[in-house]
């Protein structure tokens, strides 16, 4: 079976240098490298998580038919499993993983309706957030068509399990394993006092449920900023948002996939890496 690969690299010099080396290795292994417009089986991103997110947003209409592989040139990311010095092992592993089922993660589906009835649909790998351009945002929140609460604050964040380690975590949300097909809603600077009340805690939304949000500013329709992953739409008049777990899932090549909790530990604690560094130094001193 022939393998077709598309390479999506950041413009940084290091990423472009790795791309040049990777092209030679792929050619030697008789693996075809194609352009974005052509059909391909795997996309290899070179950069960081931001590069992979950009590639995902560009190719989200093909997400069900391609597998992602990430090479990171900076700190350890949640989506980029490979270091720049491991590209030979990556190419060898690519030849052996064709028949392996991919590792999949849930995606967030966002359906936005504007004030004149036009609907747009987006996918997000990490999260979606909505904020007011000015003033306090007042949002009526429904869960599975049942009214839940009216929230007053700066905005809302709705995250996937893999996105739970990003903005969601900084807002006090829980870190959720991606094996759980769930969404998490967290409030951004909500007002809670004797007059205005909301839950004030993160909410975990099950796979068979969905959120519907009607945002206003003091009861009046106005413009908002909608962000999904590293993309944003500003100054848009939003009538409603529907957010749910997508039927589609992002797929990662099952060559070597880092355990989720190891990613969390490496990103936020780092004791294992420190101990590995100490052990390497001790071995050199022996």
C-alpha distance (Angstrom), angle and dihedral (degrees) to the residues before:
residue distance angle dihedral
X1 . . .
X2 3.80 . .
X3 3.81 118.0 .
X4 3.79 122.0 -143.2
X5 3.79 119.8 -161.7
X6 3.79 133.7 -171.8
X7 3.83 118.5 -160.7
X8 3.80 120.2 -148.2
X9 3.82 111.1 -173.9
X10 3.78 132.2 175.0
X11 3.80 116.6 -115.2
X12 3.80 93.3 -111.4
X13 3.80 115.4 120.5
X14 3.81 93.7 -120.1
X15 3.80 92.4 52.2
X16 3.80 92.1 48.8
X17 3.80 90.4 49.4
X18 3.81 91.1 52.3
X19 3.80 89.9 47.6
X20 3.82 90.7 55.4
X21 3.83 91.3 51.7
X22 3.79 91.7 45.2
X23 3.81 92.2 52.0
X24 3.81 90.3 56.7
X25 3.81 92.6 48.7
X26 3.80 92.7 48.2
X27 3.81 91.6 49.1
X28 3.81 90.1 50.5
X29 3.81 89.3 52.1
X30 3.84 91.2 49.2
X31 3.81 91.8 -117.0
X32 3.80 112.1 149.1
X33 3.82 118.2 -125.9
X34 3.81 113.3 -154.8
X35 3.80 139.5 179.8
X36 3.80 124.9 -97.7
X37 3.82 92.2 -103.9
X38 3.81 92.0 58.9
X39 3.80 128.9 76.6
X40 3.81 114.8 -91.6
X41 3.80 139.5 168.9
X42 3.80 102.0 -146.6
X43 3.78 135.8 29.2
X44 3.80 117.2 -155.8
X45 3.80 114.0 -160.1
X46 3.81 121.0 -161.1
X47 3.80 118.2 -160.9
X48 3.78 124.4 41.7
X49 3.77 140.1 -52.3
X50 3.80 89.0 -67.3
X51 3.80 90.2 59.1
X52 3.79 91.5 50.3
X53 3.81 91.3 47.9
X54 3.81 90.1 51.5
X55 3.80 90.5 50.8
X56 3.80 90.8 48.4
X57 3.80 92.0 51.5
X58 3.82 91.1 49.4
X59 3.80 92.8 48.9
X60 3.81 103.9 31.8
X61 3.82 91.3 119.6
X62 3.84 87.3 62.5
X63 3.79 97.9 40.9
X64 3.83 93.9 113.7
X65 3.81 93.4 58.5
X66 3.83 104.8 41.4
X67 3.80 136.6 62.4
X68 3.80 125.2 -140.4
X69 3.80 128.5 -135.5
X70 3.80 120.5 -177.0
X71 3.81 128.5 -154.6
X72 3.79 111.6 -171.2
X73 3.78 124.6 -152.6
X74 3.80 96.7 -176.1
X75 3.79 134.0 37.2
X76 3.81 121.0 -20.9
X77 3.78 110.3 -73.0
X78 3.76 133.0 -159.9
X79 3.79 93.9 -119.1
X80 3.81 105.1 29.4
X81 3.81 108.6 78.9
X82 3.79 100.2 172.6
X83 3.80 132.3 76.6
X84 3.79 119.4 -142.8
X85 3.83 92.1 -110.5
X86 3.84 91.4 56.4
X87 3.80 99.6 64.5
X88 3.83 93.8 110.4
X89 3.81 89.9 56.7
X90 3.80 89.0 45.6
X91 3.81 92.7 56.1
X92 3.81 91.3 47.1
X93 3.79 90.3 48.9
X94 3.79 91.6 48.4
X95 3.80 90.1 60.9
X96 3.81 90.6 52.5
X97 3.81 100.5 44.1
X98 3.81 100.6 60.9
X99 3.81 93.5 104.7
X100 3.81 96.1 39.4
X101 3.82 118.0 103.2
X102 3.82 110.8 -112.6
X103 3.79 125.5 -113.5
X104 3.80 107.4 -108.8
X105 3.81 133.7 -159.5
X106 3.82 129.5 -166.7
X107 3.79 120.7 -104.2
X108 3.79 132.5 -149.5
X109 3.81 117.6 -120.5
X110 3.82 115.8 -153.3
X111 3.79 122.6 -167.3
X112 3.80 112.9 -171.7
X113 3.80 124.3 -168.2
X114 3.80 117.9 -166.9
X115 3.79 126.3 -148.7
X116 3.81 93.8 -90.5
X117 3.81 94.6 51.1
X118 3.81 101.9 -98.6
X119 3.81 113.9 143.1
X120 3.81 127.8 -151.7
X121 3.79 128.0 -176.6
X122 3.82 127.3 -151.4
X123 3.79 138.0 173.2
X124 3.80 125.3 -140.7
X125 3.79 129.0 -165.8
X126 3.82 95.9 -166.8
X127 3.78 113.7 17.8
X128 3.76 150.1 -46.4
X129 3.80 123.0 -131.3
X130 3.78 132.0 -174.7
X131 3.79 122.7 -159.9
X132 3.77 135.9 173.8
X133 3.80 117.7 -109.5
X134 3.80 88.0 -140.8
X135 3.79 136.7 -3.6
X136 3.78 130.8 14.1
X137 3.80 116.1 -39.8
X138 3.80 114.9 -132.3
X139 3.81 112.3 -160.8
X140 3.78 130.6 -177.2
X141 3.80 106.2 -148.7
X142 3.80 123.6 -157.2
X143 3.81 126.4 -172.0
X144 3.80 112.6 -154.6
X145 3.83 90.7 -18.7
X146 3.84 92.2 -52.2
X147 3.81 116.2 116.7
X148 3.82 109.8 -116.3
X149 3.80 110.1 169.4
X150 3.79 148.9 -33.5
X151 3.79 111.1 -116.3
X152 3.80 125.0 -159.4
X153 3.79 118.0 -166.9
X154 3.80 145.8 84.9
X155 3.79 95.7 -58.3
X156 3.79 150.2 -65.8
X157 3.80 136.4 -88.4
X158 3.81 123.3 -154.1
X159 3.81 113.1 -170.3
X160 3.79 138.9 -173.6
X161 3.83 119.2 -134.0
X162 3.82 92.3 -97.0
X163 3.81 89.4 44.3
X164 3.80 90.6 51.7
X165 3.81 89.3 89.1
X166 3.82 92.9 60.9
X167 3.81 130.1 55.8
X168 3.80 89.4 -17.5
X169 3.81 92.1 61.1
X170 3.81 92.6 47.8
X171 3.82 87.5 55.0
X172 3.81 91.5 54.8
X173 3.80 97.1 -95.6
X174 3.79 124.7 147.3
X175 3.80 124.6 -100.8
X176 3.82 107.2 -118.0
X177 3.80 127.4 -161.6
X178 3.84 110.7 -118.6
X179 3.80 91.2 -127.4
X180 3.80 85.0 77.2
X181 3.80 110.0 79.9
X182 3.78 96.0 -145.8
X183 3.79 141.0 124.1
X184 3.80 125.9 -136.2
X185 3.80 124.5 -147.2
X186 3.81 118.3 -159.2
X187 3.78 128.9 177.8
X188 3.80 123.2 -125.0
X189 3.83 111.3 -140.0
X190 3.80 95.1 -32.7
X191 3.81 122.2 -168.0
X192 3.80 112.8 -119.8
X193 3.80 119.7 173.1
X194 3.82 140.4 115.3
X195 3.80 91.1 -65.4
X196 3.81 103.1 38.6
X197 3.79 122.7 39.5
X198 3.79 134.2 178.0
X199 3.79 132.3 160.8
X200 3.80 91.8 -91.3
X201 3.82 91.7 -159.4
X202 3.80 134.5 89.9
X203 3.81 114.5 -89.9
X204 3.82 124.5 -145.6
X205 3.81 111.7 -147.4
X206 3.82 118.8 -157.9
X207 3.80 123.9 -126.8
X208 3.82 94.1 -106.3
X209 3.82 92.9 50.6
X210 3.79 131.5 73.0
X211 3.78 140.5 -164.0
X212 3.78 125.7 -123.4
X213 3.79 116.8 -167.4
X214 3.80 128.5 -169.9
X215 3.83 107.6 -167.7
X216 3.82 124.2 -163.3
X217 3.81 138.2 156.9
X218 3.81 108.9 -119.8
X219 3.80 89.1 -26.9
X220 3.82 94.7 -51.1
X221 3.80 127.1 109.3
X222 3.80 112.1 -113.9
X223 3.79 140.7 145.6
X224 3.80 126.2 -63.1
X225 3.79 140.3 -176.5
X226 3.79 115.7 -118.0
X227 3.81 117.9 -164.5
X228 3.80 126.6 -172.2
X229 3.80 117.4 178.8
X230 3.82 105.3 -45.3
X231 3.82 95.2 -23.2
X232 3.77 127.8 88.3
X233 3.79 141.6 -174.8
X234 3.80 115.2 -154.1
X235 3.80 133.4 -165.5
X236 3.78 93.7 19.9
X237 3.80 125.3 150.5
X238 3.81 106.8 -130.7
X239 3.79 123.8 -166.1
X240 3.81 96.2 177.7
X241 3.79 145.5 -18.1
X242 3.80 126.4 -146.9
X243 3.81 115.0 -163.1
X244 3.79 126.6 -174.2
X245 3.79 144.2 140.9
X246 3.80 107.9 -74.8
X247 3.79 124.7 -123.5
X248 3.82 85.7 -130.7
X249 3.80 122.5 75.7
X250 3.78 131.0 -163.0
X251 3.80 111.9 -113.6
X252 3.81 126.4 -147.2
X253 3.80 123.2 -165.1
X254 3.79 109.7 -103.6
X255 3.80 97.0 -131.0
X256 3.78 98.5 114.7
X257 3.75 118.9 -21.7
X258 3.81 121.7 -170.8
X259 3.81 114.5 -129.2
X260 3.81 111.3 -104.8
X261 3.81 95.8 -123.4
X262 3.81 90.3 49.1
X263 3.81 87.2 56.7
X264 3.79 90.5 50.2
X265 3.81 92.4 48.4
X266 3.81 92.8 47.8
X267 3.81 93.1 49.1
X268 3.80 101.0 43.4
X269 3.81 108.2 19.4
X270 3.81 109.5 20.7
X271 3.82 99.2 -173.1
X272 3.81 93.3 128.9
X273 3.80 92.0 55.1
X274 3.80 91.4 46.6
X275 3.80 90.3 51.2
X276 3.81 91.0 47.9
X277 3.81 89.7 52.4
X278 3.82 90.9 49.9
X279 3.81 91.1 49.1
X280 3.82 91.4 50.4
X281 3.81 91.3 50.9
X282 3.82 91.4 48.0
X283 3.81 90.6 50.5
X284 3.81 90.6 51.8
X285 3.80 91.0 50.8
X286 3.81 94.2 52.2
